[in-house]
Amino acid sequence: MRMCSCRGTAGFAHVSCLAEQAKILAAEAEENNYLFGTERGNSNWTRWHTCSLCKQEYHGVVPCALGWACWKTYVGRPEEDQVRMMATGQLGNGLLVGHQYEAALLVKEAELSMARRLGASERRLLDIQSNLSTAYGQLGRLEQSLRIQRDVYSGWLKLNGEEHRSTLVAVLNYALTLTDLQRFEEVKSLLRKTIPVARRVLGESNDVTLKMRLNYAITLYKDDGATLDNLREAVETLKDTERIARLSQAKLAAREPLRCA
């Protein structure tokens, strides 16, 4: 398979080899007691979903296949085992990326129930709920998705304040679903308050900031009550957002090393 951004033949690998490599590295980290909460441990576990060469997360069918492989590796452990809980999350995330939304919804609901029963941290619960809302949204169950996203946004705001990246990502997700539901006035009010924070904290070229500005422009021109001034603001916002995105992409391309085939 080839489902990352490696160039030439470097990006081709057997899924079974990727799974075996991830299994070995996770076992090594667990054996040496640095799997949980350490940079090295996190790096080892990411092999279940991220290429070790280009550092890009896999897409398409690969994360789905690796999610199942991860689950099969650890499913025999007790329910309260932390690695088994991580594997459950990996399976659900892989199903989401692989567009298997019905299956992902079942896994994420089970994961949330298990996490609550075992007393997982508030941060862990918010992460699971965010992924659960994505599954609902992809299945067209927007009102259910919105209710969860509202709770996730409130939760991150309470835990980390308005300037934390997790809070800003939650705002973006909440705004996108409000847009899908055509609740444009709520979106505009929310983003007018939040975009300045994102620009100050994350920067103009950050993907969250750019997506917020794009969504804001969309709400301006899609609103049936849009005035000529609203349309002008939408056009200027889109032009500026495109300019920043192109400049950022050019800078990334200039820094990216070439890989030999």
Phi and psi in degrees as a GROMACS rama.xvg file:
@    title "Ramachandran Plot"
@    xaxis  label "Phi"
@    yaxis  label "Psi"
@TYPE xy
-141.866  105.261  ARG-2
-140.685  45.4599  MET-3
-141.418  -159.157  CYS-4
-111.01  14.4812  SER-5
-62.9431  149.524  CYS-6
-103.064  160.444  ARG-7
62.6518  -146.274  GLY-8
-82.6293  -5.94866  THR-9
-64.4757  -24.4848  ALA-10
-87.673  -2.44247  GLY-11
-91.8879  133.696  PHE-12
-158.742  154.122  ALA-13
-74.5078  136.316  HIS-14
-60.4123  -37.0203  VAL-15
-63.2427  -33.9469  SER-16
-70.7301  -39.8475  CYS-17
-61.7123  -42.6969  LEU-18
-65.9359  -41.5712  ALA-19
-65.6688  -40.4913  GLU-20
-62.8079  -44.7892  GLN-21
-62.3765  -40.8999  ALA-22
-62.746  -44.047  LYS-23
-65.0376  -45.1332  ILE-24
-68.2112  -38.9444  LEU-25
-65.8867  -39.9137  ALA-26
-64.2885  -40.2006  ALA-27
-62.6697  -43.5509  GLU-28
-65.6732  -40.859  ALA-29
-67.4707  -40.6814  GLU-30
-62.2707  -34.1297  GLU-31
-95.211  9.28141  ASN-32
60.7007  35.584  ASN-33
-128.086  22.2399  TYR-34
-72.0842  -37.9458  LEU-35
-101.119  123.019  PHE-36
76.1637  13.1318  GLY-37
-119.837  154.992  THR-38
-62.938  -42.8011  GLU-39
-66.6506  -41.7131  ARG-40
-63.2099  -42.8723  GLY-41
-62.3051  -40.0787  ASN-42
-62.9965  -41.5958  SER-43
-64.0609  -42.9263  ASN-44
-67.711  -31.0143  TRP-45
-64.4945  -12.7868  THR-46
-62.8736  -16.6417  ARG-47
-73.4337  -14.4491  TRP-48
-143.155  -3.23678  HIS-49
-132.609  138.936  THR-50
-67.232  135.602  CYS-51
-76.8067  -16.657  SER-52
-91.5427  -58.1665  LEU-53
-92.2502  -9.33792  CYS-54
67.3737  16.0588  LYS-55
-93.9626  141.33  GLN-56
-66.1014  140.834  GLU-57
-64.8376  155.44  TYR-58
-135.111  173.63  HIS-59
72.7081  -138.301  GLY-60
-79.0401  -19.2871  VAL-61
-62.4975  -50.6477  VAL-62
-62.0607  -29.8594  PRO-63
-66.389  -46.2005  CYS-64
-64.3454  -42.5778  ALA-65
-67.9519  -33.0134  LEU-66
-61.24  -44.5268  GLY-67
-65.4709  -39.8401  TRP-68
-63.4539  -40.9617  ALA-69
-62.9509  -45.5172  CYS-70
-61.5792  -45.9415  TRP-71
-63.2686  -30.2374  LYS-72
-67.447  -36.9885  THR-73
-116.579  1.78696  TYR-74
-64.2773  -23.365  VAL-75
-75.9298  -6.89579  GLY-76
-80.0888  163.353  ARG-77
-60.2388  152.318  PRO-78
-57.2213  -35.666  GLU-79
-81.2133  -4.49065  GLU-80
-64.4109  131.51  ASP-81
-65.5642  -38.1734  GLN-82
-65.9668  -38.5448  VAL-83
-62.7559  -39.8769  ARG-84
-63.4534  -40.4343  MET-85
-64.3625  -37.0305  MET-86
-66.9221  -36.5461  ALA-87
-61.8829  -44.2289  THR-88
-63.1784  -39.3885  GLY-89
-64.3506  -39.5425  GLN-90
-63.1256  -47.6036  LEU-91
-60.8552  -42.793  GLY-92
-65.0862  -40.4419  ASN-93
-63.6179  -38.8376  GLY-94
-65.4867  -37.989  LEU-95
-62.6051  -49.543  LEU-96
-64.4462  -32.8565  VAL-97
-82.6897  6.89507  GLY-98
65.8413  24.8336  HIS-99
-95.647  71.2539  GLN-100
-71.8022  -37.7625  TYR-101
-61.9924  -46.5668  GLU-102
-66.0539  -40.1836  ALA-103
-62.069  -39.5371  ALA-104
-61.2697  -43.6516  LEU-105
-62.4561  -44.1071  LEU-106
-66.3959  -43.5848  VAL-107
-67.6334  -35.8384  LYS-108
-65.2236  -41.38  GLU-109
-66.4525  -39.958  ALA-110
-63.2388  -43.1564  GLU-111
-65.2171  -42.7631  LEU-112
-61.5043  -44.2936  SER-113
-65.042  -42.62  MET-114
-63.7766  -40.7488  ALA-115
-65.8414  -41.2802  ARG-116
-65.3514  -33.8531  ARG-117
-94.1413  4.45079  LEU-118
73.2761  41.0501  GLY-119
-64.9341  159.346  ALA-120
-65.8109  159.375  SER-121
-61.3285  -37.7272  GLU-122
-62.2592  -42.9278  ARG-123
-63.7206  -41.9336  ARG-124
-63.4757  -39.4564  LEU-125
-66.2045  -39.1992  LEU-126
-61.6837  -44.5541  ASP-127
-65.141  -43.5961  ILE-128
-62.5299  -36.6947  GLN-129
-62.2289  -44.2633  SER-130
-67.4632  -35.5146  ASN-131
-63.0442  -41.5968  LEU-132
-63.1597  -34.3774  SER-133
-62.6238  -43.2528  THR-134
-62.1639  -45.4619  ALA-135
-58.8153  -44.6871  TYR-136
-62.7741  -43.0518  GLY-137
-66.3139  -23.8315  GLN-138
-89.9365  4.69261  LEU-139
81.8168  9.1586  GLY-140
-94.0712  69.3647  ARG-141
-69.5484  -37.1793  LEU-142
-65.1267  -39.7343  GLU-143
-66.5001  -41.3288  GLN-144
-61.0319  -43.2065  SER-145
-63.835  -42.1363  LEU-146
-60.3256  -42.062  ARG-147
-67.6949  -42.9331  ILE-148
-63.6464  -35.1833  GLN-149
-62.3586  -42.9278  ARG-150
-66.6358  -39.2124  ASP-151
-64.5613  -44.8249  VAL-152
-59.4984  -47.0851  TYR-153
-62.5271  -38.8135  SER-154
-64.7292  -47.0749  GLY-155
-67.0673  -36.1767  TRP-156
-62.4639  -40.9868  LEU-157
-69.3115  -39.6008  LYS-158
-75.3241  -44.4684  LEU-159
-121.256  -8.14562  ASN-160
84.1012  173.755  GLY-161
-75.5554  -14.8941  GLU-162
-95.8776  -1.32021  GLU-163
-79.7563  145.021  HIS-164
-58.1121  -40.4299  ARG-165
-60.3438  -39.5124  SER-166
-65.3276  -43.0233  THR-167
-67.4662  -37.4775  LEU-168
-63.8037  -40.6533  VAL-169
-63.1007  -38.9238  ALA-170
-60.7766  -46.0144  VAL-171
-59.0308  -48.178  LEU-172
-62.0384  -41.8895  ASN-173
-61.5875  -44.8662  TYR-174
-65.3193  -39.2468  ALA-175
-62.4083  -40.8157  LEU-176
-71.5459  -37.6624  THR-177
-59.4418  -38.4831  LEU-178
-64.4934  -44.1051  THR-179
-59.1851  -32.0204  ASP-180
-87.4228  2.68519  LEU-181
60.7752  34.3795  GLN-182
-97.0246  67.3973  ARG-183
-66.512  -37.9673  PHE-184
-63.84  -37.7864  GLU-185
-65.2927  -40.328  GLU-186
-63.0004  -47.7092  VAL-187
-61.9496  -42.1341  LYS-188
-63.2219  -43.009  SER-189
-66.6557  -46.0391  LEU-190
-76.2506  -31.2067  LEU-191
-61.801  -31.0569  ARG-192
-80.6852  -32.1435  LYS-193
-96.8246  -33.3405  THR-194
-56.3694  -44.7644  ILE-195
-58.6632  -34.8672  PRO-196
-66.8504  -45.6542  VAL-197
-63.0536  -40.8831  ALA-198
-65.3136  -36.8944  ARG-199
-75.0224  -41.9889  ARG-200
-86.7455  -47.05  VAL-201
-93.4516  -27.0649  LEU-202
105.214  158.246  GLY-203
-63.1362  -35.9636  GLU-204
-94.3424  2.45151  SER-205
-66.0394  144.478  ASN-206
-62.4081  -34.5102  ASP-207
-66.673  -43.998  VAL-208
-61.4194  -45.7341  THR-209
-63.0754  -42.5326  LEU-210
-67.5  -35.6951  LYS-211
-61.5548  -45.8194  MET-212
-66.7651  -39.0162  ARG-213
-61.7043  -46.4902  LEU-214
-65.0338  -37.2937  ASN-215
-61.531  -44.7253  TYR-216
-62.4057  -39.7756  ALA-217
-61.4271  -43.3233  ILE-218
-66.3087  -31.64  THR-219
-63.9358  -44.9118  LEU-220
-91.4412  -17.8013  TYR-221
-83.4858  -20.1953  LYS-222
-64.6126  126.723  ASP-223
-59.2529  -25.2711  ASP-224
-93.6228  15.8054  GLY-225
-62.799  134.412  ALA-226
-92.9146  172.858  THR-227
-61.644  -36.8727  LEU-228
-64.8021  -38.3149  ASP-229
-61.7578  -42.6972  ASN-230
-66.0479  -40.3929  LEU-231
-62.1099  -43.5162  ARG-232
-63.3311  -38.6878  GLU-233
-62.209  -44.9735  ALA-234
-62.7539  -46.0738  VAL-235
-64.7259  -38.9515  GLU-236
-64.8972  -42.3308  THR-237
-65.5538  -42.8999  LEU-238
-61.1308  -46.5019  LYS-239
-66.6589  -39.9372  ASP-240
-64.0762  -42.803  THR-241
-63.4898  -42.8205  GLU-242
-60.3007  -46.305  ARG-243
-65.1802  -41.3864  ILE-244
-63.7811  -43.2329  ALA-245
-65.0619  -42.1909  ARG-246
-63.5327  -42.7255  LEU-247
-63.5406  -41.5291  SER-248
-64.7851  -39.2111  GLN-249
-64.5449  -40.0439  ALA-250
-65.1587  -40.6794  LYS-251
-64.1428  -42.3129  LEU-252
-64.4697  -35.9803  ALA-253
-68.194  -28.829  ALA-254
-89.7551  -15.771  ARG-255
-73.5373  125.806  GLU-256
-73.0162  146.25  PRO-257
-79.581  140.832  LEU-258
-107.926  134.458  ARG-259
-74.3683  145.217  CYS-260
